Amino acid sequence: MDLKAIGEALVAHCNAGTEREALKTLYADNAVSIEATPNPQTGTAVTEGLDGINGKHDWWDGAMETHSAQADGPHLHGDDRFAVYFQMDATDKESGQRFDMKEVGVYTVADGKIVKEEFFYTM
């Protein structure tokens, strides 16, 4: 798969709610995820490995109720990176606080797999 095809597949999975399939098929086993702020569960902004990234998804699914989510892109940059614009409407299950979140994910691809994702967001 080339960069554009990987980006298009990721966006399609995100819009279909099949992000876990994207993790299985598009990500390298040693992929790294970098958030803008530390994850409340782990206390760190950096998550290493596919198992860890799946754990981040587990945390989100357990802590948040997602009312709607949309991904736009990919927006290509060179031959190894692309960005995706995300918009989500979600509620924190513990506090009951509903919020609208906008986020940009920047993805780095090597050897046909996503090896790094970095997130920039506002709430």
ZIZIBEL-V793821 format. One record per backbone hydrogen bond with DSSP energy under -1.0 kcal/mol. NH is the residue of the N-H (numbers start at 1). CO is the residue of the C=O. Records with the same first field share a line. If there is no record, write none. Layout:
NH->CO ; CO
This chain:
6->2
7->3
8->4
9->5
10->6
11->7
12->8
13->9
14->10
15->11
16->12
18->13
22->18
23->19
24->20
25->21
26->22
28->114
31->28
32->115
33->47
34->117
35->45
39->44
43->39
47->33
49->31
50->29
53->49
54->50
55->51
56->52
57->53
58->54
59->55
60->56
61->57
62->58
63->59
64->60
65->91
67->89
68->89
70->87
72->85
75->83
77->81
81->77
82->107
83->75
84->105
85->72
86->103
87->70
88->101
89->68
90->99
91->65
92->97
93->63
96->92
99->90
101->88
102->122
103->86
104->120
105->84
106->118
107->82
108->116
109->80
110->113
113->110
114->26
115->108
116->108
117->32
118->106
119->34
120->104
122->102
